[in-house]
Amino acid sequence: MTSGTLTFDSSYPTGGEAITAANVGMNRAIDRIHFNAASGYVFEYDKTNQKVLAYYADNDGGADGALIQVANTTNLSAITASYIAVGQ
């Protein structure tokens, strides 16, 4: 188990930011990772693709779901999310 912070870069890619076991202090694999919400964004780990997806609430879009993914190339470099990771 490890904990730490993840700082995003200046051009968020659609489909999420890549993250590896080494990025969070693991040797082989991330089994689970939980991110705290930060600056109005929430984060989800896509284990299959090894990516962290960023979402926000779009209260103006009646057809949108509860949360929508951050748009491609959005600058999230000021966002730092804390995490707890479990893995090998």
N, C-alpha and C positions, 0 to 999 in steps of 0.2 A: 504494500500500500504506500502510495506517495501523495503528496499535496504540493501545490504551488500555484503559479499564475501563468496565464497565457495571454500574450499581447498580440493582437491582430496586426496585419500589415495595412498598407495604404490602398490596396486594391483587392477587396474581397471577391473571390471567384464564385460564380454560380455553382452550386453543388457543394460548397464548403471549403474550408482551409484544411490542407493536409496536416495530419498529426501522426507521429510514429511513437512506438514504445520508448525509444530513446529520448524523444522530446519531453517525456514526463518521468524520466529516470528508471524506466523498466528495461530489462534485457531482451525480452522476446515478444511480449504481446500485452495489449491493453484489453482486459476482460470487461471492465466497466469504468466509466468516468462520469462524474457528476460536476457540472459547472454551476456556480452561482450566477444569477442574473446580474448584469452590470449596465448602468447608464441607459436603462430602458430596453435592453436586448436580453433575450434568453437564448441558451445554447443547447444543442443536442449533438450527441456523438453518433455518427454513422459508422458502426463497427465494420460492416462489410467493405466499405470504401475507405476506411481509416481517415475520416474527415470530421471536422467540427462545423456544424451548420449554425448560422446566426439568424434569429427571427425577431420580429417586432410586431406590435399591434397596429393594425391599420383600421382605425375606428371610422374612417370616412368611406370605406369600401363596403357597401352593403352585401355584395356577393362574395367577399373574402371570407375565409375561415377565421378561426380564432386568432391565428398568427400567420404572417407571411414571411418568406425568406427575404433577407436583405438583397437588394438589387446587385447585379454584377458590377464590379469595379468600385463599389462604395468604399470610401476611406474609413476604416475602422481602427486606424493606428492609435487613436486616443483611448481605445477600449482595452481594459485589462480585466480578465475574468479569472477568479480563483477556482481551483478544482481540487477534487479528491479522486485519485485513480487507484484501481485495483487491477493487478495483472501479474505477469511473470517477468 
